[in-house]
Amino acid sequence: MGFLNLGKRAETYLSVVTIAGPGRLRINGLRARDQAAKKAAVGHERTVCWAEFSTNGGMLDKGLGRASVQAGKSGEADRLLRDLPTNPICRAVLDRLREGQDSVGKWLQLGETAGA
């Protein structure tokens, strides 16, 4: 079964934005080697949005989480999700994962954008 990695899922990187208090968001990045990690991140009660990236940085999948309605003003979660691939903090998290760390977390203030 392990011949040429048949039946195994390629490693990907998950970037998950969670609510960490009033007006405080956190980007958590982790290596995902199976669907269980993605399923847990997507279903977590404090997940605002999430994105799955390939090891070369391309986005594979994305979505809003259960806490997207708590992320501030209307449309904030959608904007965060749209800007996540170009957000410098998210890019830094992905770079650390590429360097070999299994998980990385950084703070993100509401209203921060890729161009800020």
N, C-alpha and C positions, 0 to 999 in steps of 0.2 A: 504493500500500500504506500510506503514511503518512497518508492522508486520515482525519481525525478520530481519529487514533491507533489505527486498526483494526489488529489483529494485534499490538499492543504490550501488554506487561504493565504494570499500574499500579505505581508505586513503593510499596514497603512497607519496613518497618524490621525487621531481625532483631536479636534480643537473644540472645546465645550465652554460656552459662556454661562456662568452660573451667577445667581443673585447671592451676595454675601452680606447683605444688610441694606438699609435705606440708602439709595444712591450709590451703592458699591457693587461692582461687578468684578468677576474674576475669570480670566481665561485659563483653563486647564488643558494641557496637552498630554496625550498619552499614546503609547504605541499600542496598536490593536492587532492582535494575531488571530482573532476569531470574532464571530458575530456577537458573542456574549458581552464583550466590552462595549460595543456600539449600542447594543440593546439596553444595557444598564445606563449609559450616558443619556440616551434619548428619553428614557422613561423616568429619569430622576426628577423629583418634584421641584428642584431649584434650577433646572436647566432652562435658560432663556432661548438659546439657539445652539446649534452644533454644525460642524462641517467635518467631512472626512476627506483627507488628502492622501494622494499617492506619495511614495518616497521621493519623487522628483518635484513635488510641490503642487501638482495639478489637483483641482478639486474633483472628487468622485461623487459626493453626495452631500446633502445639506438639509436642514429643517429647523422648524421652531420647536421649542420645548414647552413643557407644561407651565413654566413660569413666565412665558412670553407676555402675558397680559399684565404682569407686575413690573415690567421693565421700565416704567416711566410713562411718558406721554405716548399718545397713540402713534403707532408706526415705528417706535424706537427699536423694537425687536427686529422688525423687517429690515430697517436700515443697518442695524448691527450685522445681521446675517449677510446682507448684500455687500457690505464693506469688509467683512472678515478676511477674505483672501488677500487684500491689500493693506490691512491694518498692520502697522509696524510692530506692534506688540505681539500679534498673532504670528507674524513672520519670524520674530525672535524666538518664540516658543517652538515653532517648527524647526528652526535651525538647531536648537538645543536637542530636539528629538533626533534629528539627523546625525548629530555628533555622538549619539549613543545613550543619552539619558532615557529612562523608561517613562518618566512623567515630569512635567514642568508646570508651574503655575505662576501667573503674574496678575497684578491688579490692573483694572481698567475702569476709568471714570465714565459715568454716563455722559454722553455728549461728545466723547473722543471719537474722531474719525480718522480715516487713513491720511487725510491731508492736514490734520492738525498737528 
